[in-house]
Amino acid sequence: MVRVDPNEQWAGYPEEEHDMLSQESLQQIDREIAKYPSDQKQSAVMAALRIAQVEKGWLPKDVIGFVADYLDMPAIAAFEVASFYNMYDLKPVGRHKITVCTNLPCALSGGVHAADYLKQKLGIDFNETTADGKFTLKEGECMGACGDAPVLLHNNHKMCSWMTTEKIDQLLAGLEDK
């Protein structure tokens, strides 16, 4: 699918609307849109929301609305997707979001212990962020890696397997400087 030049597409819009997402993010979204028939751009909504979240760190309502407009879909439909899946953050999170799988296989294989250790180490509970804004701790659903339990997910992109207290300490030390 061929898209119009984003500069032309947003002609007449206030500059802040045009700058809601970077040109790089818009190009990434365009590549996702191109995977679907031209009359089904909304099929790229999950990928577009992910791209927007990577750039912004979370998904404020105006960004969700921007993505919806970009995909020619109602804003409420994009919000329904963003609010249904736990990989999307509708509130600000720390620079390092750590999601701990606590579903039964992980729980039985140390997931609860890993979660408790992280809570103690970071001084926060699930759905909280450290005072310095570095870490947010989330409880997650099955990540499909039960054999690697306990499993953590860093910023929705990096799977960390067999997370003993020693490996958690190594992870946190490595993230401390980033």
Secondary structure, 3 states (H helix, E strand, C coil): CCCCCHHHHCCCCCHHHHCCCCHHHHHHHHHHHCCCCHHHHHHHHHHHHHHHHHHHCCCCHHHHHHHHHHCCCCHHHHHHHHHHCCCCCCCCCCCEEEEEECCHHHHHHHHHHHHHHHHHHHCCCCCEECCCCCEEEEEECCCCCHHHCCCEEECCCEEECCCCHHHHHHHHHHHHCC
